[in-house]
Amino acid sequence: MRSADLIRFARDAAAGHPLRTVLLVLAMAIGVAAVVVLTALGDGARRYVLNEFSSIGSNLVIVLPGRSQTGGFNPGNAVTSTPRDLTIDDAQALLRASSVYRAAPLAVGTSEISYGGKLREVTVVGTTAEFVEVRRLSLAHGRFLVTGDWRRGASEAVIGARIQDEMFGRQNALGQLVRVGDRRFRIVGVLAASGQGLGMNTDELVILPVPLAQGMFNSNTLFRILVEASSREAIDSAKAQVSEIIRLRHEGELDVTVITQDAVLATFDRLLGTMTLAVAGIAAISLAVAGILVMNVMLVSVTQRTAEIGLLKALGASAATIRNAFLAEAAMLSIAGALVGLLLGHAGAAIIRQLFPAFPAFPPAWAVIAGLATALTTGVLFGVQPARRAARLDPVQALARR
């Protein structure tokens, strides 16, 4: 029997039992769709996290008080109990390193902002003019803090986009005087909306000169020091130089944690990549269930078509021909189910992207290929036993059961 005849035989057999065919295709489609959607979610989470960290700046080295790396980036961790706190002098000393291009000290706390009878709690960040460059932030209106002495600062503030909307509405905030804590500041800039980064929502920040923020918090301690290396190749060198400078300034003790952006990204990439593989494996179980259904239905099909098999053998069809015919039918149903599942999976991923535009829920190419290949392999493997059973039927006995 030629290949075209095998395909025609499988097609006619599938069309002759539409309900059985639809159930088989649906079972296989659900399995493939599950693989596509779940891997899209897993890989989307990986891309989202990597994009978020990439958006906080390039060539970034972060200096944290204390030796623990588990504190994360929560502004609530600003109060630390380290042998020696980070200071503005520490931050300025880092600029002497040849691999350091910029450094921005951060003092973080909470306070209240009031204007025109409106009052709300905000996160206050004390920093310098370098912060906007290190973090790659952009301004919607006005300017950022002026470059100057890190130990002195003018009474001026830069606010986030949400602060602008809630406190001023359509009114221009530039030049307005607001009260932050117990001091008055003139607004000189409004940040463009950018959302979350380094554990802080920049849309809800009030940025002040670092000495004024420290005076407001009654503390000389820095929350973090953000360091920008001179190039991507200099990140490791910058980390080593920063660690050495801090060690020398802190009486020979390295009582800070220095992490690089690349190290954080690599860690998240490994964790979320493993998670994507895990959910793909879980989804693949449904393909195994679909394969078992294929085998059961094909076994029933062999029983129902015993007379047809006997007739084919009586007309000279070999056992190999009968086996190939049933395998072709199983493969055709599996391919049809895989293609339908692929369409459903992409549709599901598109719906997720529509509902959550910031979440890049795109199924990786390897998952799509693996899903299609697994569906076909599963269908054929579980179709072998029914096909062998059909091939072993005796033509006389098969025709006698008609």
C-alpha positions as CSV (number, residue, x, y, z in Angstrom):
1,M,0.0,0.0,0.0
2,R,1.4,3.3,-1.0
3,S,1.9,6.3,1.4
4,A,-1.0,8.1,-0.2
5,D,-3.3,5.1,0.2
6,L,-2.2,4.9,3.9
7,I,-3.1,8.5,4.5
8,R,-6.4,8.1,2.7
9,F,-7.2,5.0,4.7
10,A,-6.4,6.8,8.0
11,R,-8.5,9.9,6.9
12,D,-11.5,7.8,6.0
13,A,-11.3,5.8,9.2
14,A,-11.2,9.0,11.3
15,A,-14.0,10.6,9.3
16,G,-16.1,7.5,9.8
17,H,-16.2,7.9,13.6
18,P,-16.5,11.7,14.1
19,L,-17.2,11.6,17.8
20,R,-14.3,9.4,18.6
21,T,-12.0,11.5,16.4
22,V,-13.1,14.8,18.0
23,L,-12.5,13.4,21.5
24,L,-9.0,12.2,20.6
25,V,-8.1,15.5,18.9
26,L,-9.5,17.4,21.9
27,A,-7.5,15.3,24.4
28,M,-4.3,15.8,22.6
29,A,-5.1,19.6,22.0
30,I,-5.6,20.2,25.7
31,G,-2.2,18.6,26.5
32,V,-0.3,20.7,24.0
33,A,-2.2,23.9,24.9
34,A,-1.3,23.3,28.6
35,V,2.4,23.1,27.7
36,V,2.2,26.2,25.5
37,V,0.3,28.4,28.1
38,L,2.3,27.2,31.2
39,T,5.6,27.7,29.5
40,A,4.5,31.1,28.3
41,L,3.7,32.0,31.9
42,G,7.0,30.7,33.2
43,D,9.1,32.3,30.5
44,G,7.0,35.5,30.7
45,A,7.8,35.7,34.4
46,R,11.5,35.2,33.7
47,R,11.5,38.0,31.0
48,Y,9.4,40.3,33.2
49,V,11.9,40.0,36.1
50,L,14.9,40.4,33.9
51,N,13.4,43.5,32.2
52,E,12.5,45.0,35.5
53,F,16.1,44.7,36.8
54,S,17.6,45.8,33.4
55,S,15.4,48.9,33.6
56,I,17.0,50.1,36.9
57,G,20.3,51.0,35.1
58,S,23.2,49.4,33.4
59,N,26.5,48.2,34.7
60,L,25.1,48.5,38.2
61,V,26.9,47.6,41.4
62,I,24.9,47.9,44.7
63,V,26.5,48.4,48.1
64,L,24.3,47.3,51.0
65,P,25.0,47.8,54.7
66,G,25.8,44.5,56.5
67,R,26.9,41.1,55.3
68,S,23.5,39.6,54.7
69,Q,22.2,39.3,51.1
70,T,18.7,38.3,52.2
71,G,17.5,41.8,53.0
72,G,16.2,42.4,49.5
73,F,15.4,45.9,48.3
74,N,12.6,46.8,50.7
75,P,12.8,50.4,51.9
76,G,11.6,49.2,55.2
77,N,15.0,47.7,55.8
78,A,16.6,51.1,56.0
79,V,17.3,50.7,59.7
80,T,20.2,48.3,60.0
81,S,22.3,47.1,62.9
82,T,25.8,46.9,61.3
83,P,29.1,47.5,63.0
84,R,29.6,50.6,60.8
85,D,27.0,52.3,58.8
86,L,27.4,53.5,55.2
87,T,27.9,57.3,55.0
88,I,28.1,60.0,52.4
89,D,31.9,60.0,52.8
90,D,31.9,56.3,51.9
91,A,29.9,57.0,48.8
92,Q,32.3,59.9,47.8
93,A,35.3,57.7,48.4
94,L,34.1,55.2,45.8
95,L,34.5,57.8,43.1
96,R,38.3,57.4,43.4
97,A,38.0,53.9,42.0
98,S,39.2,53.8,38.3
99,S,36.4,51.4,37.3
100,V,33.6,53.5,38.9
101,Y,31.9,56.0,36.6
102,R,29.2,57.3,38.9
103,A,27.9,56.8,42.4
104,A,24.6,57.8,44.0
105,P,24.0,57.6,47.8
106,L,20.5,56.8,49.0
107,A,18.9,57.6,52.3
108,V,15.3,56.3,52.4
109,G,12.5,56.7,54.8
110,T,8.8,57.6,55.0
111,S,7.2,60.9,55.7
112,E,4.1,63.0,54.8
113,I,3.7,65.5,52.0
114,S,1.0,68.2,52.2
115,Y,-0.2,70.8,49.8
116,G,-3.4,72.7,49.5
117,G,-5.1,70.8,52.4
118,K,-4.2,67.5,50.9
119,L,-2.0,65.1,52.9
120,R,-0.6,61.7,52.1
121,E,2.3,59.4,53.2
122,V,5.2,59.0,50.8
123,T,8.5,57.3,50.5
124,V,11.3,59.9,50.7
125,V,14.6,59.3,49.0
126,G,17.6,61.4,49.7
127,T,20.1,61.3,47.0
128,T,22.2,63.4,44.6
129,A,22.1,64.6,41.0
130,E,23.8,61.3,39.9
131,F,20.8,59.2,40.9
132,V,18.7,60.0,37.8
133,E,21.6,58.9,35.5
134,V,22.5,55.8,37.5
135,R,18.9,54.6,37.6
136,R,18.2,55.7,34.0
137,L,15.1,57.7,35.0
138,S,13.5,60.3,32.8
139,L,11.7,63.5,33.7
140,A,8.2,64.4,32.5
141,H,8.6,68.1,33.5
142,G,11.3,70.3,35.0
143,R,14.7,69.2,36.1
144,F,16.4,67.0,38.6
145,L,18.5,68.0,41.6
146,V,21.4,70.2,40.9
147,T,25.0,69.0,41.0
148,G,26.8,70.3,44.0
149,D,28.2,69.6,47.4
150,W,26.8,66.3,48.7
151,R,26.8,67.6,52.2
152,R,24.7,70.6,51.4
153,G,21.5,70.9,49.4
154,A,18.9,73.4,48.4
155,S,15.3,73.0,49.6
156,E,14.0,71.6,46.4
157,A,12.2,68.3,45.5
158,V,11.4,66.0,42.6
159,I,8.2,64.1,42.8
160,G,6.8,61.0,41.1
161,A,4.0,60.9,38.5
162,R,1.4,59.6,40.9
163,I,2.2,62.3,43.5
164,Q,1.7,64.9,40.8
165,D,-1.7,63.4,39.9
166,E,-3.0,63.0,43.4
167,M,-1.7,66.2,45.0
168,F,-1.9,68.6,42.0
169,G,-4.3,67.1,39.5
170,R,-4.1,69.1,36.3
171,Q,-2.3,71.9,38.0
172,N,1.4,72.4,37.1
173,A,3.4,71.3,40.1
174,L,6.6,73.0,39.1
175,G,7.5,75.9,41.4
176,Q,5.0,75.0,44.0
177,L,5.9,74.9,47.7
178,V,5.0,71.7,49.5
179,R,5.7,70.6,53.1
180,V,7.5,67.3,53.5
181,G,7.8,66.4,57.2
182,D,8.5,69.6,59.0
183,R,10.2,71.4,56.1
184,R,9.1,73.2,53.0
185,F,10.5,72.4,49.6
186,R,10.0,73.8,46.1
187,I,9.2,71.3,43.4
188,V,11.7,71.5,40.5
189,G,10.8,68.3,38.6
190,V,8.3,65.6,38.0
191,L,9.5,62.1,37.1
192,A,8.0,60.3,34.1
193,A,5.9,57.3,35.1
194,S,8.1,54.2,35.3
195,G,6.7,52.0,38.1
196,Q,8.6,49.6,40.3
197,G,12.3,49.2,40.5
198,L,14.8,48.3,43.3
199,G,11.8,47.7,45.6
200,M,10.6,51.3,45.2
201,N,7.7,52.6,43.1
202,T,9.3,55.7,41.5
203,D,5.8,57.0,40.8
204,E,5.3,57.5,44.5
205,L,8.7,59.0,45.5
206,V,9.6,62.4,46.8
207,I,13.3,62.9,46.0
208,L,15.3,65.4,48.2
209,P,19.0,66.3,48.5
210,V,20.6,63.6,50.7
211,P,21.8,65.8,53.5
212,L,18.3,67.3,54.0
213,A,16.7,63.8,53.9
214,Q,19.2,62.6,56.5
215,G,18.4,65.6,58.7
216,M,14.7,64.8,58.3
217,F,15.3,61.2,59.4
218,N,17.8,62.3,62.1
219,S,20.3,59.8,60.8
220,N,23.6,59.9,59.0
221,T,23.1,56.3,57.7
222,L,22.7,55.5,54.0
223,F,20.2,52.9,52.8
224,R,22.2,51.9,49.8
225,I,25.0,53.2,47.5
226,L,24.3,52.7,43.8
227,V,27.5,52.5,41.7
228,E,27.7,52.6,38.0
229,A,30.8,50.9,36.5
230,S,32.6,52.6,33.7
231,S,31.7,49.7,31.3
232,R,30.1,46.2,31.3
233,E,33.6,44.7,31.2
234,A,34.6,46.7,34.3
235,I,31.7,45.5,36.5
236,D,33.9,42.8,38.3
237,S,36.7,45.2,38.7
238,A,34.4,47.9,40.1
239,K,33.0,45.4,42.6
240,A,36.5,44.5,43.8
241,Q,37.6,48.1,44.0
242,V,34.4,49.1,45.9
243,S,34.9,46.3,48.4
244,E,38.5,47.2,49.0
245,I,37.7,50.9,49.5
246,I,35.0,50.1,52.0
247,R,37.2,47.6,53.8
248,L,40.0,50.2,54.2
249,R,37.5,52.8,55.4
250,H,35.9,50.5,57.9
251,E,39.1,49.6,59.8
252,G,39.9,46.6,57.7
253,E,36.5,44.9,58.0
254,L,34.3,44.3,55.0
255,D,31.0,44.8,56.8
256,V,29.0,45.5,53.7
257,T,27.5,43.4,50.9
258,V,28.4,44.3,47.3
259,I,26.3,42.7,44.6
260,T,26.3,43.3,40.9
261,Q,23.3,43.6,38.6
262,D,24.5,40.7,36.4
263,A,24.7,38.4,39.5
264,V,21.2,39.2,40.4
265,L,20.0,38.7,36.9
266,A,21.8,35.4,36.5
267,T,20.3,34.1,39.7
268,F,16.8,35.0,38.7
269,D,17.4,33.6,35.2
270,R,18.4,30.3,36.6
271,L,15.5,30.1,39.1
272,L,12.8,31.1,36.7
273,G,14.3,29.0,33.9
274,T,14.1,26.0,36.2
275,M,10.5,26.9,37.1
276,T,9.6,27.1,33.4
277,L,11.0,23.6,32.8
278,A,9.1,22.3,35.8
279,V,5.7,23.6,34.7
280,A,6.4,22.3,31.2
281,G,7.0,18.8,32.7
282,I,3.8,19.0,34.7
283,A,1.9,20.0,31.6
284,A,3.5,17.2,29.6
285,I,1.7,14.7,32.0
286,S,-1.5,15.6,30.2
287,L,0.0,14.5,27.0
288,A,0.8,11.1,28.5
289,V,-2.9,10.9,29.6
290,A,-3.9,11.8,26.0
291,G,-1.6,9.1,24.7
292,I,-3.3,6.5,26.9
293,L,-6.7,7.6,25.6
294,V,-5.3,7.2,22.1
295,M,-4.3,3.6,22.8
296,N,-7.6,2.7,24.4
297,V,-9.7,4.2,21.6
298,M,-7.5,2.5,19.0
299,L,-7.8,-0.9,20.7
300,V,-11.6,-0.4,20.6
301,S,-11.3,0.6,16.9
302,V,-9.4,-2.7,16.2
303,T,-12.2,-4.7,17.8
304,Q,-14.9,-2.8,15.8
305,R,-13.0,-3.2,12.5
306,T,-12.0,-6.8,12.8
307,A,-14.0,-7.7,9.6
308,E,-12.4,-4.9,7.7
309,I,-8.9,-6.0,8.7
310,G,-9.8,-9.6,7.7
311,L,-10.9,-8.5,4.3
312,L,-7.8,-6.5,3.7
313,K,-5.7,-9.5,4.6
314,A,-7.7,-11.7,2.4
315,L,-7.1,-9.3,-0.5
316,G,-3.3,-9.7,0.1
317,A,-2.5,-6.9,2.6
318,S,0.5,-7.8,4.7
319,A,0.8,-7.6,8.4
320,A,3.2,-4.6,8.0
321,T,0.6,-2.8,5.8
322,I,-2.1,-3.3,8.5
323,R,0.2,-2.1,11.2
324,N,1.3,1.0,9.2
325,A,-2.3,1.9,8.5
326,F,-3.3,2.0,12.1
327,L,-0.1,3.8,13.0
328,A,-0.8,6.4,10.3
329,E,-4.3,6.9,11.8
330,A,-2.8,7.4,15.3
331,A,-0.2,9.8,13.9
332,M,-2.8,11.8,12.0
333,L,-5.0,12.2,15.0
334,S,-2.0,13.2,17.1
335,I,-0.8,15.8,14.6
336,A,-4.3,17.3,14.3
337,G,-4.6,17.5,18.1
338,A,-1.2,19.1,18.4
339,L,-2.0,21.8,15.8
340,V,-5.3,22.6,17.4
341,G,-3.6,22.7,20.8
342,L,-0.9,25.0,19.4
343,L,-3.6,27.4,18.3
344,L,-5.4,27.2,21.6
345,G,-2.2,27.7,23.5
346,H,-1.2,30.8,21.5
347,A,-4.7,32.2,21.9
348,G,-4.5,31.7,25.7
349,A,-1.1,33.4,25.8
350,A,-2.5,36.3,23.7
351,I,-5.4,36.7,26.2
352,I,-2.9,36.8,29.1
353,R,-0.9,39.5,27.3
354,Q,-4.1,41.4,26.7
355,L,-5.2,41.3,30.3
356,F,-1.7,42.1,31.6
357,P,0.1,44.2,29.0
358,A,3.3,44.5,31.0
359,F,3.7,40.7,31.2
360,P,5.5,39.2,28.2
361,A,3.7,35.9,28.1
362,F,5.2,34.5,24.9
363,P,5.7,30.8,24.7
364,P,9.4,29.9,24.0
365,A,10.1,28.3,20.6
366,W,11.6,25.2,22.3
367,A,8.4,24.6,24.2
368,V,6.3,24.8,21.1
369,I,8.6,22.4,19.2
370,A,8.8,20.1,22.3
371,G,5.0,20.1,22.7
372,L,4.4,19.2,19.0
373,A,7.1,16.5,19.0
374,T,5.9,15.0,22.3
375,A,2.3,14.9,21.1
376,L,3.3,13.1,17.9
377,T,5.7,10.7,19.7
378,T,3.1,10.0,22.4
379,G,0.4,9.3,19.8
380,V,2.6,6.9,17.8
381,L,4.0,5.1,20.8
382,F,0.6,4.4,22.3
383,G,-0.7,3.5,18.9
384,V,1.9,0.7,18.4
385,Q,0.1,-1.9,20.6
386,P,-3.3,-1.6,18.8
387,A,-1.5,-1.6,15.4
388,R,0.4,-4.8,16.3
389,R,-2.8,-6.4,17.5
390,A,-4.5,-5.6,14.3
391,A,-1.6,-6.9,12.3
392,R,-1.6,-10.3,14.1
393,L,-5.3,-11.0,13.4
394,D,-5.9,-14.2,11.4
395,P,-7.9,-13.2,8.2
396,V,-10.2,-16.3,8.4
397,Q,-11.1,-15.8,12.0
398,A,-11.4,-12.0,11.5
399,L,-13.9,-12.6,8.6
400,A,-15.8,-15.2,10.6
401,R,-16.5,-12.7,13.4
402,R,-18.4,-10.4,10.9
